[in-house]
Amino acid sequence: MPNAMKRKGDVYERALLKYLRANGFPGAERTRAGYERDGGDFHLDPLVGTAPGVIGQAKNVVTPRWREWLDGLSDQIKNSRAELGFLIWKRKGITDPAEQLAVMPLREFLTLLRRAGYGTPLDIWTQCEDCGGRINWLAAPTGGWWAHSAHPADNHDAVTSLRVDEDMNSRGEWVTARNQRGGLIDA
């Protein structure tokens, strides 16, 4: 490779890929550079025929350009149809991939924390089919249920119009199974 910067980036990306594969993402792949619609440098969980769930974008420069990079990351998430994305910024003088910085928007980080069992679920609600009142999803270790928020026991159960194949994505939007990666929703 004639370009020293390209060589430097390539060495960094290979080290990161090796680390990702050894730490829970054995199917992680590097993407090819130069695509007009950039989808990130890494797809951490690629499945044939589906969009990646998580992408990573490697940065090996001394001075970070956070705004530019985060804007680019947002575009890469959309281009690849990924659910989450993060930047991997190489710290100066630190060669161990485990010690590099992972940077992502706070909303996505909080989504990861909630999925790991920390915090409380977001306020998820819809309208009751019977009375038109607001019903909230009450999460529980066994799954959860819909309940009226204003009148919990008024002689009828909360009836939702949500279909079984609907779910909430990481951005808080209701989506159907066919819009999700792989066409399946975990119950």
Secondary structure, DSSP 8 states (H G I E B T S, - for coil): ---HHHHHHHHHHHHHHHHHHHTT-TT-EE--TT-SS---SEESS--TTS--SEEEEEE--SS--HHHHHHHHHHHHHHHT-SEEEEEE--TT---GGGSEEE--HHHHHHHHHHTT-S-----EEE-TTT--EEEEEEETTEEEEEESS-TTSSS-------TTEEE-TTS-EEEGGGSGGG----
